[in-house]
Amino acid sequence: MICGPLTSWVAPVHRPIMAAIPALGKGPETRRHPGAGPGPLGNVARVTDADVPTRIDLYWRPGCGFCIMLRRRLDKLGVQRVEHNIWDDPAAAEVVRHHANGNETVPTVVVGSTGLVNPSADQVLALVEAEAPHLLPDELPDSGPGLVGRLFARARS
């Protein structure tokens, strides 16, 4: 079981990266997708509601200081999520192992099929903004400097 800054990376997920292209005329948005087959715009696939992430999943375990820090920061920013304790839920532990190369590294955040292992709150916000901006609060508060930044500010004054 790993908890901490041993690694902070985006877990490789074997799925095509889709780049948005403008929709032509009426109908749903279209995106380039290499395996979708030919169409009037080349290889495109229709984006359905099933393709849009509907929640942010945060995987954690009791006693993990990095989990506590991330949860506090996301709470401060007003980011809603579904939390999963990997010690209480074997299926949640399996999701974490999938995204963390077989390890149970927490915190792990999953949005859609993209996982972040031991991310900062800023990395989580960037992922959600890219994958599912509708899941972000309408206005993110300016949280100011963190604990270390405040300590340095006090030391300078």
Buried (B, 14 or more C-beta within 10 A) or exposed (E): EBBBEEEBBEBEEEEEEBEEEEBEEEEEEBBBBEEBEEEEEEEBBBBEEEBEBEEBBBBBBEEBEBBEBBBEBBEEBEBEBEBBBBBEEEEBBEBBBBBBEEBBBBBBBBBBBBBBBBBBBEBBBEBBEEBBEEBBEEEEEEEEEEEEEEEEEEEEE
